[in-house]
Amino acid sequence: MNKRNLTVSLSYPLVRKAKEMAVREDRSLNNYVREAIEEKIDRSSGYAKAKKRQLASLERGLGLGTKGRKPAARDDLHERK
């Protein structure tokens, strides 16, 4: 995989917290930040794919086995007094 250096400006408290988290997880700050960015991208693209899949499912509808016909009238199915 080709790598490229990136310069990012972050506040001192944010850098300090990120370093603390990386140390707790026994990782380098570089790996910690890279994985955080990858997770954010994966979540975002995963959400978009799931949304598209669900909207397509709504458009198709669900097969209820009736083939578009009503098997019985409502009054036939429910006893009314």
C-alpha positions in Angstrom: 0.0 0.0 0.0 1.4 3.4 -0.9 1.5 5.8 2.0 1.6 9.5 2.1 2.5 11.9 5.0 -0.2 14.3 6.1 0.2 17.4 8.3 -2.8 18.0 10.6 -3.3 20.8 13.1 -5.0 19.7 16.3 -5.4 21.4 19.6 -2.9 20.5 22.4 -5.6 18.9 24.6 -6.9 16.7 21.7 -3.4 15.5 20.9 -2.7 14.8 24.6 -5.9 12.7 24.9 -5.2 10.9 21.7 -1.7 10.0 22.9 -3.2 8.7 26.2 -5.7 6.6 24.4 -3.0 5.2 22.1 -0.8 4.3 25.0 -3.7 2.6 26.8 -4.2 0.5 23.7 -0.5 -0.2 23.3 -0.4 1.5 19.8 1.4 4.3 18.2 -0.3 7.6 17.8 0.1 7.2 14.1 -1.8 3.9 14.1 -4.4 5.2 16.5 -5.3 8.2 14.3 -5.2 6.1 11.1 -7.5 3.5 12.5 -9.9 6.2 13.8 -10.1 7.7 10.4 -10.7 4.3 8.7 -13.5 3.5 11.2 -15.2 6.8 10.5 -15.1 6.2 6.8 -16.3 2.6 7.1 -19.2 3.6 9.3 -20.2 6.4 6.9 -20.0 4.2 3.8 -21.7 1.3 5.6 -24.6 3.5 6.5 -25.0 4.8 3.0 -25.0 1.2 1.6 -27.5 0.0 4.2 -29.8 3.0 3.5 -29.8 2.4 -0.2 -30.5 -1.3 0.3 -33.4 -0.7 2.6 -35.0 2.0 0.3 -34.7 -0.5 -2.6 -36.4 -3.1 -0.5 -39.3 -0.7 0.3 -39.7 0.0 -3.4 -40.0 -3.8 -4.2 -42.3 -4.5 -1.3 -42.7 -7.8 0.5 -44.3 -10.9 -1.1 -47.2 -11.9 1.2 -48.1 -15.0 -0.9 -51.5 -13.6 -2.1 -50.3 -12.6 -5.6 -52.2 -9.4 -5.3 -55.6 -10.9 -4.5 -57.5 -10.5 -1.3 -58.1 -14.1 0.0 -61.2 -13.0 2.1 -63.1 -10.0 3.0 -62.4 -8.4 6.4 -65.9 -9.1 7.7 -65.5 -12.7 6.8 -62.4 -13.0 8.9 -63.6 -11.2 12.0 -66.8 -12.0 13.8 -68.9 -8.9 14.4 -71.9 -8.5 16.7 
